[in-house]
Amino acid sequence: MSKNAMMSKVENDRVLVLERVFDAPRSQVYKMFKEPDYLKQWWGPRGWELPICNMEFKPGGFYHYCMKCMDQNQDEFYGMESWGKAFYKEIVEPEKIVYVDYFSDEDGNTNDIMPATRVTADFVEMDGKTKLVNRCEYASAEELKTILDMGAIQGITETWDRLEELLKKQK
């Protein structure tokens, strides 16, 4: 396992904790989460793009996005769109972002049938590097299982790999 591999664990049957160290200063990693032009370059698993990315990055603001599969090799996923809408609850720059992320439609109507995720993203300074700790809380163990069964670990691993690649390009 590389030193920058993502670590994951489940706490209390309903909290998914994800951690990864990025070889970039905290302010730079944080900026990747707050600016739509950067998010469009790395958000989503490999083969997926972010053609829609509307954001009001402030407490009480939102992030409405569409991920679209552009990789023909992903067979039945090719051309698929996955919409989401998040609502920012707390922002402490450059330390923390707290938001609730929902599945949504293209108009931003949230899908109450699918699990919502309360995400607390902590950006920890580590001698010029950044440890990102995401705590993803669900209403129940069943909701967390639904998300894990959808391939969340692989998707987030690929997403954070893309983030790391973008950070390296910026050096």
PARO-466610 format. One record per residue (C-alpha): residue in one letter; x, y, z. Coordinates in steps of 0.1 Angstrom, whole numbers, plus 2048, in hexadecimal, padded with zeros to 3 digits. Layout:
> A|X|Y|Z .
...
END
This chain:
> M|800|800|800 .
> S|80E|822|7F7 .
> K|813|83D|811 .
> N|7F6|851|801 .
> A|7DD|835|801 .
> M|7BA|83C|80E .
> M|7B2|82C|82F .
> S|78E|824|837 .
> K|77B|817|855 .
> V|758|815|862 .
> E|74F|823|885 .
> N|72F|81D|898 .
> D|720|80A|87A .
> R|716|82A|868 .
> V|735|840|865 .
> L|74E|83B|849 .
> V|76F|84B|850 .
> L|787|851|833 .
> E|7AA|85E|836 .
> R|7C6|866|81E .
> V|7E6|87B|81E .
> F|7EC|892|801 .
> D|80E|8A0|7F8 .
> A|802|8C4|7F7 .
> P|7FD|8E0|80F .
> R|7DB|8E2|821 .
> S|7D1|902|811 .
> Q|7D6|8F3|7EE .
> V|7C2|8D3|7F6 .
> Y|7A6|8E8|806 .
> K|7A5|8FE|7E7 .
> M|79E|8DF|7D2 .
> F|77D|8DA|7E5 .
> K|771|8FE|7E4 .
> E|776|909|7C0 .
> P|760|8FA|7A5 .
> D|77B|8FD|78A .
> Y|791|8E6|79E .
> L|775|8CE|7A8 .
> K|76D|8C9|783 .
> Q|790|8BB|77E .
> W|78F|8A0|799 .
> W|76D|899|7A8 .
> G|760|876|7A0 .
> P|76F|854|799 .
> R|784|84E|77A .
> G|771|851|759 .
> W|758|869|768 .
> E|757|88F|762 .
> L|745|8AB|774 .
> P|734|8BF|759 .
> I|71D|8D1|771 .
> C|72C|8E0|791 .
> N|718|8FD|7A1 .
> M|724|908|7C3 .
> E|71E|922|7DE .
> F|73B|91A|7F5 .
> K|72F|928|816 .
> P|71C|91C|835 .
> G|6F8|918|829 .
> G|704|916|805 .
> F|702|8F8|7EE .
> Y|715|8E3|7D4 .
> H|700|8D5|7B8 .
> Y|712|8BE|7A0 .
> C|70F|8A4|785 .
> M|728|888|780 .
> K|727|878|75D .
> C|738|859|752 .
> M|74C|861|733 .
> D|760|840|731 .
> Q|752|829|716 .
> N|764|80C|727 .
> Q|74D|80E|745 .
> D|732|7FD|731 .
> E|710|802|741 .
> F|71C|821|754 .
> Y|727|834|734 .
> G|712|853|730 .
> M|702|84F|753 .
> E|6FD|86E|767 .
> S|6FE|86F|78D .
> W|6F1|88F|79D .
> G|6F7|89B|7C0 .
> K|6F0|8B9|7D6 .
> A|703|8C2|7F5 .
> F|6FA|8DD|80F .
> Y|717|8ED|822 .
> K|712|8EE|848 .
> E|734|8FA|854 .
> I|753|908|843 .
> V|774|90F|856 .
> E|78E|918|83C .
> P|7A6|906|838 .
> E|79E|8ED|853 .
> K|77B|8DF|84E .
> I|75D|8DB|838 .
> V|73C|8CC|844 .
> Y|720|8C5|82C .
> V|703|8AD|826 .
> D|704|89D|804 .
> Y|6E5|88F|7F3 .
> F|6DD|87D|7D3 .
> S|6C9|895|7BE .
> D|6BA|89B|79C .
> E|6C6|8B5|782 .
> D|6AF|8CF|791 .
> G|6BF|8CB|7B4 .
> N|6A2|8B8|7C4 .
> T|6B0|8A1|7DD .
> N|6A9|87B|7DC .
> D|69C|872|7FF .
> I|69B|84D|7F6 .
> M|6C1|84B|7F3 .
> P|6D8|850|811 .
> A|6E4|873|81A .
> T|708|877|826 .
> R|713|88F|841 .
> V|737|896|838 .
> T|751|8A6|84F .
> A|771|8AC|83B .
> D|78F|8B5|851 .
> F|7AE|8C2|841 .
> V|7CC|8BC|858 .
> E|7ED|8CD|852 .
> M|80A|8B4|854 .
> D|82C|8C5|84D .
> G|823|8D2|82A .
> K|80C|8B4|823 .
> T|7E7|8B1|82A .
> K|7D4|895|83A .
> L|7B0|895|82F .
> V|798|884|847 .
> N|774|87F|83A .
> R|75A|873|853 .
> C|73B|868|83F .
> E|71D|864|857 .
> Y|6FD|851|84D .
> A|6DC|84E|85F .
> S|6E0|829|863 .
> A|6F7|80B|85D .
> E|6E0|801|840 .
> E|6E5|822|82E .
> L|70B|81F|832 .
> K|709|7FC|824 .
> T|6F5|809|806 .
> I|711|822|7FE .
> L|72C|809|803 .
> D|71A|7F0|7EC .
> M|719|80B|7D1 .
> G|73F|80B|7D1 .
> A|746|82A|7E5 .
> I|769|81F|7F1 .
> Q|775|819|7CD .
> G|764|839|7C1 .
> I|774|84F|7DC .
> T|796|83E|7D8 .
> E|795|847|7B3 .
> T|788|86A|7BA .
> W|7A4|871|7D3 .
> D|7BE|862|7BB .
> R|7B2|87B|7A1 .
> L|7B6|897|7BB .
> E|7D9|88C|7C3 .
> E|7E2|88C|79E .
> L|7D5|8AF|79A .
> L|7E8|8BB|7B9 .
> K|808|8AC|7AA .
> K|802|8BE|789 .
> Q|800|8DF|79C .
> K|822|8DB|7AC .
END
